[in-house]
Amino acid sequence: MVADKIPPLFSASSRHTGPCPVLEVAGEIDLATAPWLQDHLIEVINAQDGSADLILDMTKVEFCDASGLRVLVSAQRWIRQRGGRLRVICPEGPLLRILRITTLTRLLSVHPTIEDALAESPPCGTAPGTRSPAVRTGAG
């Protein structure tokens, strides 16, 4: 772990929502707290048996600087290397504006709600490039 004491302006907790783990982050992500976010992301990613898909809920993040953005880019890379997908929950607001200005919305799969992220195709737990049994193609 990065330090013995979690900074007071940061919190993270994980849970499962259907087939995909969710890491919910709140507070400020900056030079002091980015290592904590990285530790939590690695812990959740490594705890998965199957797909490396992850939903990162940043709805309650009030501030994110360049060190936090670096962790997001790294997490995207780690998850892709394991054959998974990172889906970021980020509603309209200052954080989404930062993601747009830095063009990270082109790299990251950003959604306004968790329902939108779960509805993205392919579903959580399905490797990119494969079809879910529930998906039908063609006229029918």
Secondary structure, DSSP 8 states (H G I E B T S, - for coil): ---SS--TTEEEEEEEETTEEEEEEEEEESTTTHHHHHHHHHHHHHT-SS---EEEEEEEEEEE-HHHHHHHHHHHHHHHHTT--EEEE--TTHHHHHHHHTTHHHHSEEESSHHHHHHSSS-TTS-TTS--TT---S--
